[in-house]
Amino acid sequence: MIALYVMLFAALNYWQVNRTEELATEPGNTRALIRQFDTPRGPIVTADGVVAALSVQAPGDSDVKFERIYPTGDLFAHVTGYYTFGLGATQLEKTKSGVLTGDTFTQRIRAIEKILSRNNDNSGSLHLTLRDDMQKVAKFLLGPREGSIVLMEIETGAVISMWSYPSYDPNLVAAPDYNAAFDYVTELQADERDPLLANAYQQRYMPGSTFKVLTTGAALDLGVISLDSFWEDEREYVPPQTTDPIMNYAGSVCGGDLTEVFRRSCNTPFARIGQDLGPDQFQEGIFRWGVEQEIPLDLPGAAASTIGNFADIGQNLPLLSMRAFGQNDDQMVPIHMAMVAATVANDGEMMKPFVVDAELDHGGRIINRTQPAVWKRPISRKTAGILKDLMVGVAESGTASCCIALEGGIPVAAKTGTAQLNDTGEPERSHAWIIAFAPVEQPKYAVAVMLKGTDAEISAGTGGRLAGPIAKAMLDAMFKIDPPLLPAAPQGVTP
């Protein structure tokens, strides 16, 4: 009998301790999953009080008590993700599942007081920084064009809007009909546009001339250039080790001091700056901006911006020139470019971006609230001030002047980009970019817009003319919700 008890004890420990995780994840073992869907799960709510995800009672013939629905459809799909019985969970539904089900240590401790109560709902909720109204504006502005829009709060890093097209409907993934849900996900996975991935933070794209903000910041901080630097007028520049010239956009003649070449977004001066920096200083200066590091967003799968392989760059110096003005292997994540604009506005401090404002328990008490934090200090306060003035020049009389002027005369700063993807002789194909922030003196919001060069209209346009109106409309809409405090105009002057 003693031997049998020892054997039973050993067997129980083997199965319930040593192999518990293996058993729980067995495809045929649905008990744990059913238990999760029999437990109340809290909502995900936007900053303006709209429910983006919640659980409802499942139909009477269902195997589970609750099912997840998403009232806003595709609007927040890349943020909430989905929570399903047969296809798993993604994004906040996965990473914050403990809060939503009430399974965090804090929630379990707080639940002790109602252990004898009939109400065993211990679910929590997530409150986002994103606004439903601004997300709708972004979706409307982007329309059927592939790309993304990111609007963020400069001082904190809180993301106010982050829309990517194409998106998907998480309701169809979480549908009770498993076969229909599986077919829908299979269709999404086969789509070459990758609608399951958010363009805004999970993809990266050639940035074009918006990258000149990073190059200028690095060169100013390292003392390679100054406001007094001057470049002769030229149509093209031939870098070392090649006879193939680098041209200014549309073959224009360009030159002047830093303010002028930045305002007009000349390519040849920045190609020369790349050579003046050299490979080591260029990498050092660009890495300070967080390039080659995964963006510290509180969502899974955030991508890292990159400037390509530098192993043999000493034998390929023309590539260094091209990367200095945002071409060749430069690839930037759209939210990272919004962070770049915010850094200039924020005196050189780059804040960590976040989408979860607070985690709350079932009684509405705060479990955790995100505290704003600095991620990088890529440039000095002085350099940030110079860049701010340069970007004001772009908005007032440069490549963004056509389309970025804000309602009410709110001062704005911007940098455009037209990333040419085609080789010489090939049909024109370009991404259209703009980054901006406002108001200039007391900055509140930064925006990045990227339109993917998938059709002739986008490829034939420029960042200023195509992305500029979208950035303007986003900032105008945000300032209607949160009007800035502007300095009073002098007597007799109409603002």
Number of C-alpha atoms within 10 A of each C-alpha: 6 7 8 9 10 11 12 12 11 12 13 12 13 12 13 12 10 12 11 12 11 9 14 14 12 9 8 8 11 14 10 12 16 15 11 16 22 16 18 22 27 24 22 23 22 23 17 14 12 16 17 23 28 19 18 12 13 16 12 8 7 11 13 19 19 20 22 24 22 24 15 17 16 22 24 27 27 27 23 26 23 25 25 22 20 18 14 13 18 21 19 23 22 17 16 19 22 16 26 27 23 25 15 17 12 13 21 14 10 15 18 10 9 12 11 9 10 7 8 12 16 22 23 29 28 28 22 26 23 25 19 23 17 21 22 15 18 26 20 11 17 21 12 10 18 19 25 25 30 28 32 28 22 27 20 21 28 24 27 25 26 29 29 28 25 21 22 22 20 29 21 20 26 24 18 20 11 16 11 14 20 17 13 17 18 11 11 17 14 11 12 7 14 16 21 19 21 22 29 27 28 20 19 19 20 31 31 30 28 28 25 23 27 28 24 27 25 27 24 21 19 16 10 15 18 17 12 9 11 16 16 12 14 17 19 20 18 16 22 14 11 10 10 12 14 18 19 19 17 7 11 14 15 22 21 18 16 21 21 19 21 26 24 20 25 25 29 31 27 26 26 21 21 27 20 15 23 16 18 11 17 22 17 13 23 22 18 16 25 22 21 17 13 17 23 16 18 17 23 15 16 20 23 20 27 21 21 14 9 14 9 9 15 14 11 15 18 24 20 27 30 23 25 31 31 29 22 21 17 23 23 25 26 32 31 25 28 29 31 28 32 32 27 32 30 22 18 24 25 28 24 20 26 23 25 26 19 17 21 21 25 20 11 10 13 14 16 15 12 15 12 15 15 13 16 15 16 24 26 17 18 13 21 23 17 19 26 25 17 24 28 24 23 27 26 19 12 22 24 32 18 15 19 28 21 19 14 9 11 18 20 25 28 33 31 35 28 31 28 22 18 12 9 7 6 8 12 17 22 28 28 32 32 35 33 33 32 26 22 19 12 14 20 22 28 34 33 34 32 35 24 22 23 14 14 12 12 22 24 16 18 23 29 28 20 25 30 30 21 25 32 20 19 25 27 20 17 18 19 10 11 10 12 15 9 14 9 9 9 8 6 6 7 8 11
